[in-house]
Amino acid sequence: MTDRDEQAYAGTAEGQGPVRIDEELARHLANKREELFEEFEIRDEFPSEVLEEAETRAADPEGDIESELEERRDLRELTTWTTDPADAQDFDDAISIERTEKGYRLWVHIADVTHYVTPDTAMWEEATKRGNTVYLPACTIHMLPPVLAETVCSLVPNEDRLAHTVEMHINGETLSHESIEIYKSVIHSDARQTYNDCEDRLDDSDAPLHAENNLAYELAERLHEQRKEDGSLVLNPKRDRAHTIIEECMLKANKAVTHELQWSRGLEAMFRVHPQPTPQEWDEALTEIQELDGVSIPGDAWDDPRKAVNATLEEAPGRQLNKIQWAVMKVMPRAKYMSDPFGGHHALNFEIYGHFTSPIRRLSDLVNHWIIYTNDVPEGVAELCDHASDKQKDAETCERIYKDFLEEVGLDPHAVNNRGIEVVEDAEDAQYTA
């Protein structure tokens, strides 16, 4: 239920070339996308005034950084890196970490989109209409103009960037926040790391960022185990180390920001609320799981359905994992955005929760960046929550339908997503033809 939060990224088939299709099949795919965009009111083109405004605001990024240095913390000497899928186009977040006498000091640096996109701009208005970036295999429909999403705001390597940093001192025994600071910064990413890079570097003592990745994994694995013990639902028990690092660091930062918004400032914002299934629905799910061949729910886990599912997934045969996950997902209500956080996030077992770490691709994070920086809650934030929830549902439904269509025409959605598509003129050169 988490995405680097709530969405699991597929593993990437690095080193393979794009999937080759002929021109006729390419037209079929384009027609299907156009049909879906119309059905779900997905805005696949930016108005000219939005593009012009973005080009104007992004005209001199080096000058922006130079003029901002006096007002921001200069973190460019801090070892910093991003970790994303190999096919990622926008880099929202980067991390830095060090060991301290009391535990860990973790920095989560987030692209400072609100330096460029503010409520008085056409870009903000367009972002509120879109609600989120839509990711289809080999097709991305950005929430922000590409010059911002892929270049000026994106935390690309070997370039200075404006960031919004969440700095956390984490207790080495309890893993709780000793202190939280949220501030504007200038950072310099030392590396753009893929998930596969991360796995390799964790194992190779001579690799760049070996020590840093290992320290990050040490903390992340402890946070992960603590979440499970506390009752957080973990539907993907086989997640690799790279995903664990990013997921846990982003969850920790999101919790820190939510704490600041709600408990320190008492502000409305775009919180993430996940209702719980009814006791009857949980019983139905657990009964379905218990009846699966080769699956048994530990007797001491039945009192907390989330812990019961976690324990079962750890021991279940691999062939049954998808069935267990599906039994749970069928009874899970949809998570939604709300201006009032109470009700909490059931799957994560967090009392309150919100999103902050992906402002390039999610409206909620963009709005929360503005609120945390200015203490100014945009007018109509409750309506924005409803709209963002609806647009997220539309995006997910559109993605599912498009993936099904790819399968219908003989394409593997995972291969297309991970390797991209190349359109070839000669059908004999194509792997797939219409």
C-alpha positions as CSV (number, residue, x, y, z in Angstrom):
1,M,0.0,0.0,0.0
2,T,2.9,2.3,-0.3
3,D,4.2,4.0,-3.4
4,R,7.5,4.9,-2.7
5,D,4.4,5.4,-0.6
6,E,1.6,3.4,-2.1
7,Q,2.7,2.3,-5.5
8,A,5.3,-0.4,-6.2
9,Y,7.6,0.2,-9.0
10,A,8.2,-2.7,-11.4
11,G,11.7,-4.1,-11.7
12,T,13.6,-2.8,-14.7
13,A,15.0,-5.0,-17.4
14,E,18.2,-2.9,-17.8
15,G,20.5,-3.5,-20.7
16,Q,17.8,-4.6,-23.1
17,G,16.8,-2.6,-26.2
18,P,13.3,-1.1,-26.7
19,V,10.4,-3.3,-27.9
20,R,10.2,-2.9,-31.7
21,I,6.7,-2.5,-33.2
22,D,5.5,-1.6,-36.7
23,E,3.8,1.6,-37.7
24,E,0.3,0.2,-37.9
25,L,0.5,-1.2,-34.4
26,A,1.9,2.2,-33.2
27,R,-1.2,3.9,-34.7
28,H,-3.4,1.4,-32.8
29,L,-1.7,2.3,-29.5
30,A,-2.0,6.0,-30.2
31,N,-5.7,5.7,-31.0
32,K,-6.3,3.7,-27.8
33,R,-4.5,6.4,-25.7
34,E,-6.5,9.2,-27.3
35,E,-9.7,7.3,-26.6
36,L,-8.7,6.8,-22.9
37,F,-7.6,10.4,-22.5
38,E,-11.0,11.6,-23.7
39,E,-12.9,9.1,-21.5
40,F,-11.0,10.0,-18.4
41,E,-10.5,13.7,-19.2
42,I,-6.7,13.4,-19.1
43,R,-5.1,16.6,-20.4
44,D,-2.3,15.3,-22.7
45,E,-1.4,18.8,-24.1
46,F,-0.4,21.9,-22.2
47,P,-2.0,25.3,-23.0
48,S,0.5,27.6,-24.7
49,E,0.4,30.1,-21.9
50,V,1.4,27.4,-19.4
51,L,4.3,26.3,-21.6
52,E,5.4,29.9,-22.1
53,E,5.2,30.7,-18.4
54,A,7.3,27.6,-17.6
55,E,9.9,28.5,-20.2
56,T,10.1,32.0,-18.7
57,R,10.4,30.9,-15.1
58,A,13.0,28.2,-16.0
59,A,15.1,30.5,-18.3
60,D,18.0,30.9,-15.8
61,P,18.2,28.1,-13.3
62,E,21.8,28.9,-12.4
63,G,20.8,32.5,-11.7
64,D,17.9,31.4,-9.6
65,I,20.2,29.3,-7.5
66,E,22.8,32.1,-7.1
67,S,20.2,34.6,-6.0
68,E,18.7,32.1,-3.6
69,L,21.9,31.0,-1.8
70,E,21.8,33.7,0.8
71,E,18.3,32.7,1.9
72,R,18.8,28.9,1.8
73,R,21.0,26.3,3.5
74,D,23.9,25.4,1.2
75,L,24.1,21.6,1.3
76,R,26.1,21.1,-1.9
77,E,29.0,19.6,0.0
78,L,26.8,16.9,1.5
79,T,27.0,13.5,-0.2
80,T,23.6,13.2,-1.9
81,W,22.1,10.8,-4.5
82,T,18.9,9.7,-6.1
83,T,17.5,6.1,-6.5
84,D,14.9,5.5,-9.2
85,P,13.8,3.0,-11.9
86,A,16.1,3.0,-14.9
87,D,13.3,4.5,-17.1
88,A,12.5,7.4,-14.7
89,Q,12.1,10.8,-16.3
90,D,11.7,13.0,-13.2
91,F,13.7,12.8,-10.0
92,D,11.6,14.1,-7.1
93,D,13.7,13.0,-4.2
94,A,17.3,12.5,-3.0
95,I,18.8,11.3,0.3
96,S,21.9,11.9,2.4
97,I,22.7,10.0,5.6
98,E,25.3,9.9,8.4
99,R,25.7,8.0,11.6
100,T,25.6,10.1,14.8
101,E,26.4,9.4,18.5
102,K,22.6,9.0,19.2
103,G,21.7,7.1,16.0
104,Y,21.2,8.5,12.5
105,R,20.9,11.8,10.7
106,L,18.8,11.5,7.6
107,W,18.2,14.2,5.0
108,V,15.4,13.7,2.4
109,H,15.7,16.4,-0.2
110,I,12.6,17.1,-2.3
111,A,12.5,19.1,-5.6
112,D,11.5,22.6,-4.8
113,V,8.7,22.9,-7.3
114,T,6.9,25.8,-5.5
115,H,9.9,28.1,-6.2
116,Y,8.6,28.0,-9.8
117,V,4.9,27.0,-9.4
118,T,2.9,29.2,-7.1
119,P,-0.9,29.7,-6.6
120,D,-0.8,32.9,-8.8
121,T,0.5,31.1,-11.9
122,A,-1.1,29.4,-14.8
123,M,1.1,26.4,-14.1
124,W,-0.5,26.0,-10.7
125,E,-4.0,26.2,-12.2
126,E,-3.1,23.6,-14.8
127,A,-1.6,21.3,-12.1
128,T,-4.7,21.5,-10.1
129,K,-6.7,20.4,-13.1
130,R,-4.4,17.5,-13.8
131,G,-4.1,16.3,-10.2
132,N,-1.1,14.0,-11.0
133,T,1.2,12.7,-13.6
134,V,-0.3,9.8,-15.5
135,Y,2.1,6.9,-16.2
136,L,1.3,4.5,-19.0
137,P,3.8,2.0,-20.4
138,A,6.2,4.0,-22.6
139,C,4.0,7.2,-22.3
140,T,4.1,9.8,-19.5
141,I,1.6,12.6,-19.2
142,H,3.2,15.1,-16.8
143,M,1.4,17.2,-14.2
144,L,3.9,20.0,-14.8
145,P,5.4,21.2,-18.1
146,P,8.3,19.0,-19.1
147,V,10.9,21.8,-18.8
148,L,10.2,21.8,-15.1
149,A,9.4,18.1,-14.6
150,E,12.3,16.6,-16.4
151,T,14.9,19.4,-16.2
152,V,14.8,22.4,-13.9
153,C,13.1,20.9,-10.9
154,S,14.3,17.3,-11.4
155,L,17.2,16.5,-9.1
156,V,19.5,15.4,-11.9
157,P,23.1,14.4,-11.1
158,N,26.1,16.7,-11.1
159,E,23.9,19.9,-11.2
160,D,23.0,22.3,-8.4
161,R,19.3,22.2,-7.6
162,L,16.8,24.1,-5.4
163,A,15.3,21.7,-2.8
164,H,13.0,21.5,0.1
165,T,14.9,19.4,2.7
166,V,13.5,17.4,5.6
167,E,16.3,16.8,8.1
168,M,15.7,14.2,10.8
169,H,17.8,13.1,13.7
170,I,16.6,9.6,14.4
171,N,17.1,7.8,17.7
172,G,19.3,4.7,17.3
173,E,17.3,2.7,19.8
174,T,13.6,3.7,19.3
175,L,14.0,5.0,15.7
176,S,11.7,7.9,16.7
177,H,12.4,11.5,15.6
178,E,14.8,13.2,18.0
179,S,14.3,16.4,16.0
180,I,12.8,17.5,12.7
181,E,13.8,20.5,10.5
182,I,12.1,21.4,7.2
183,Y,13.8,24.1,5.2
184,K,14.7,25.4,1.7
185,S,18.1,24.3,0.5
186,V,20.5,24.1,-2.4
187,I,21.8,20.6,-3.1
188,H,24.1,18.8,-5.6
189,S,23.3,15.2,-6.4
190,D,26.5,13.1,-6.7
191,A,24.8,10.3,-8.5
192,R,21.7,9.2,-10.4
193,Q,21.4,5.6,-9.1
194,T,19.0,3.0,-10.5
195,Y,17.6,0.2,-8.3
196,N,19.9,-2.3,-9.9
197,D,22.9,0.1,-9.3
198,C,21.9,0.3,-5.6
199,E,21.8,-3.5,-5.3
200,D,25.2,-3.9,-6.9
201,R,26.8,-1.2,-4.8
202,L,25.4,-2.7,-1.6
203,D,27.4,-5.9,-2.4
204,D,30.6,-4.3,-3.9
205,S,32.8,-2.7,-1.2
206,D,34.8,-0.8,-3.9
207,A,31.7,0.6,-5.5
208,P,30.8,4.3,-5.3
209,L,28.3,5.1,-2.4
210,H,28.8,1.6,-1.0
211,A,29.1,2.8,2.6
212,E,26.3,5.3,2.2
213,N,23.9,2.8,0.7
214,N,24.7,0.2,3.4
215,L,24.1,2.8,6.2
216,A,20.8,3.8,4.5
217,Y,19.8,0.1,4.2
218,E,20.7,-0.6,7.9
219,L,18.3,2.2,9.0
220,A,15.6,1.3,6.4
221,E,15.6,-2.4,7.3
222,R,15.2,-1.5,11.0
223,L,12.3,1.0,10.2
224,H,10.7,-1.7,8.0
225,E,10.8,-4.3,10.7
226,Q,9.5,-1.9,13.3
227,R,6.6,-1.0,11.0
228,K,5.7,-4.6,10.6
229,E,5.8,-5.2,14.4
230,D,3.6,-2.1,14.9
231,G,1.0,-3.5,12.5
232,S,1.7,-1.8,9.2
233,L,0.5,-4.0,6.3
234,V,3.3,-5.2,4.1
235,L,1.8,-6.8,1.0
236,N,5.2,-7.2,-0.8
237,P,7.4,-9.2,1.6
238,K,10.0,-10.0,-1.1
239,R,10.9,-6.3,-1.8
240,D,14.5,-5.8,-2.6
241,R,16.9,-3.7,-0.6
242,A,16.9,-0.7,-2.9
243,H,13.1,-0.4,-2.7
244,T,13.2,-0.8,1.0
245,I,15.7,2.1,1.4
246,I,13.6,4.5,-0.7
247,E,10.2,3.4,0.7
248,E,11.2,3.8,4.3
249,C,13.1,7.0,3.9
250,M,10.1,8.6,2.1
251,L,7.7,7.3,4.7
252,K,9.8,8.7,7.5
253,A,10.0,12.1,5.8
254,N,6.2,12.2,5.0
255,K,5.5,11.4,8.6
256,A,7.8,14.1,9.8
257,V,6.1,16.7,7.6
258,T,2.6,15.5,8.6
259,H,3.6,15.8,12.3
260,E,4.7,19.4,11.7
261,L,1.5,20.3,9.8
262,Q,-0.9,18.8,12.2
263,W,0.6,18.8,15.7
264,S,3.0,21.8,15.5
265,R,1.0,24.1,13.4
266,G,-2.6,22.8,13.4
267,L,-3.1,23.5,9.7
268,E,-5.4,22.1,7.1
269,A,-3.5,20.4,4.3
270,M,-3.9,17.5,1.9
271,F,-3.6,14.5,4.2
272,R,-3.7,10.9,3.1
273,V,-6.5,8.9,4.8
274,H,-7.0,5.2,4.4
275,P,-10.2,3.8,6.0
276,Q,-10.2,0.3,7.4
277,P,-12.4,-2.6,6.2
278,T,-15.2,-3.7,8.4
279,P,-14.6,-6.7,10.7
280,Q,-16.8,-8.8,8.5
281,E,-14.7,-7.8,5.4
282,W,-11.5,-8.7,7.2
283,D,-13.0,-12.1,8.3
284,E,-14.0,-12.8,4.6
285,A,-10.4,-12.0,3.5
286,L,-8.7,-14.1,6.1
287,T,-11.1,-17.0,5.6
288,E,-10.3,-16.9,1.8
289,I,-6.6,-16.8,2.6
290,Q,-6.8,-19.7,5.1
291,E,-8.5,-21.9,2.5
292,L,-5.7,-21.6,0.0
293,D,-3.6,-24.7,-0.6
294,G,-0.4,-24.7,1.5
295,V,-1.3,-21.6,3.4
296,S,-1.9,-21.3,7.1
297,I,-2.4,-18.2,9.2
298,P,-0.4,-18.4,12.5
299,G,-2.8,-18.8,15.4
300,D,-1.3,-16.0,17.4
301,A,-1.8,-13.5,14.5
302,W,-5.6,-13.6,14.1
303,D,-6.3,-10.7,16.5
304,D,-4.7,-8.1,14.1
305,P,-5.6,-8.8,10.5
306,R,-2.7,-6.8,9.2
307,K,-0.2,-8.8,11.2
308,A,-2.0,-12.0,10.2
309,V,-1.5,-11.1,6.5
310,N,2.1,-10.1,7.1
311,A,2.9,-13.4,8.9
312,T,1.1,-15.5,6.2
313,L,2.9,-13.8,3.3
314,E,6.3,-14.5,5.0
315,E,5.6,-18.3,5.0
316,A,3.2,-18.8,2.1
317,P,4.3,-20.7,-1.1
318,G,5.3,-18.3,-3.8
319,R,2.5,-19.5,-6.1
320,Q,0.0,-18.2,-3.5
321,L,1.3,-14.7,-2.9
322,N,-0.8,-13.0,-5.6
323,K,-4.0,-14.8,-4.3
324,I,-3.3,-13.6,-0.8
325,Q,-2.6,-10.0,-2.0
326,W,-5.8,-10.0,-4.1
327,A,-7.9,-11.3,-1.2
328,V,-6.7,-8.3,0.9
329,M,-7.1,-5.8,-1.9
330,K,-10.7,-6.8,-2.6
331,V,-11.8,-5.7,0.9
332,M,-9.6,-2.6,1.2
333,P,-11.3,0.7,0.8
334,R,-9.5,3.2,-1.5
335,A,-7.1,5.7,0.2
336,K,-8.1,9.3,-0.4
337,Y,-7.0,12.8,0.3
338,M,-8.8,14.8,3.0
339,S,-8.1,18.2,4.6
340,D,-8.8,16.5,8.0
341,P,-6.3,13.8,8.8
342,F,-8.2,12.0,11.5
343,G,-9.1,8.4,10.7
344,G,-5.5,7.8,9.9
345,H,-3.9,5.5,7.4
346,H,-5.1,1.9,8.1
347,A,-2.8,0.0,5.9
348,L,0.3,1.8,7.2
349,N,-1.1,1.9,10.7
350,F,-0.2,5.6,11.0
351,E,-2.4,7.8,13.2
352,I,-2.0,10.6,10.6
353,Y,-0.2,10.7,7.3
354,G,0.3,12.9,4.2
355,H,2.3,13.2,1.1
356,F,5.3,15.5,0.6
357,T,8.0,13.7,-1.3
358,S,6.7,13.8,-4.9
359,P,5.7,17.4,-5.9
360,I,6.7,16.9,-9.5
361,R,4.0,14.3,-10.0
362,R,1.3,14.7,-7.3
363,L,-0.8,17.8,-6.6
364,S,-1.1,16.8,-2.9
365,D,2.6,17.1,-2.4
366,L,2.8,20.4,-4.3
367,V,0.1,21.9,-2.2
368,N,1.7,20.6,1.1
369,H,5.0,22.2,0.0
370,W,3.3,25.5,-0.3
371,I,1.5,25.2,3.1
372,I,4.6,24.1,5.0
373,Y,6.7,27.0,3.5
374,T,4.1,29.8,3.8
375,N,1.6,28.7,6.5
376,D,-0.9,29.7,3.8
377,V,-3.6,27.1,3.1
378,P,-4.9,27.5,-0.5
379,E,-8.6,28.4,-0.8
380,G,-10.8,25.3,-1.3
381,V,-8.3,22.8,-0.1
382,A,-11.1,20.3,0.8
383,E,-12.4,20.4,-2.8
384,L,-8.8,20.0,-4.0
385,C,-8.6,16.8,-1.9
386,D,-11.7,15.4,-3.5
387,H,-10.5,16.3,-7.0
388,A,-7.0,14.8,-6.5
389,S,-8.6,11.6,-5.2
390,D,-10.8,11.4,-8.3
391,K,-7.9,12.1,-10.7
392,Q,-5.7,9.4,-9.0
393,K,-8.5,6.9,-9.5
394,D,-8.9,7.9,-13.1
395,A,-5.2,7.6,-13.7
396,E,-5.0,4.1,-12.2
397,T,-8.1,2.9,-14.1
398,C,-6.6,4.3,-17.4
399,E,-3.3,2.6,-16.7
400,R,-5.0,-0.7,-16.0
401,I,-7.2,-0.5,-19.2
402,Y,-4.2,0.4,-21.3
403,K,-2.1,-2.4,-20.0
404,D,-4.9,-4.9,-20.7
405,F,-5.0,-3.5,-24.3
406,L,-1.3,-4.0,-24.7
407,E,-1.8,-7.6,-23.8
408,E,-4.7,-8.0,-26.2
409,V,-2.4,-6.9,-29.1
410,G,0.4,-9.2,-28.0
411,L,2.6,-6.8,-26.1
412,D,4.1,-7.4,-22.6
413,P,3.2,-4.3,-20.5
414,H,6.2,-4.8,-18.2
415,A,8.6,-5.1,-21.1
416,V,7.1,-2.0,-22.7
417,N,7.2,-0.1,-19.4
418,N,10.8,-1.0,-18.7
419,R,12.3,-0.9,-22.1
420,G,10.2,1.6,-24.1
421,I,9.0,1.3,-27.7
422,E,10.8,1.8,-31.0
423,V,8.6,2.2,-34.1
424,V,10.2,0.7,-37.2
425,E,9.2,1.2,-40.8
426,D,9.9,-2.3,-42.0
427,A,7.5,-4.9,-40.5
428,E,10.2,-7.5,-40.8
429,D,12.4,-5.6,-38.3
430,A,9.5,-5.5,-35.8
431,Q,9.1,-7.9,-32.9
432,Y,5.4,-7.1,-32.9
433,T,3.1,-6.2,-35.8
434,A,-0.6,-5.3,-36.0
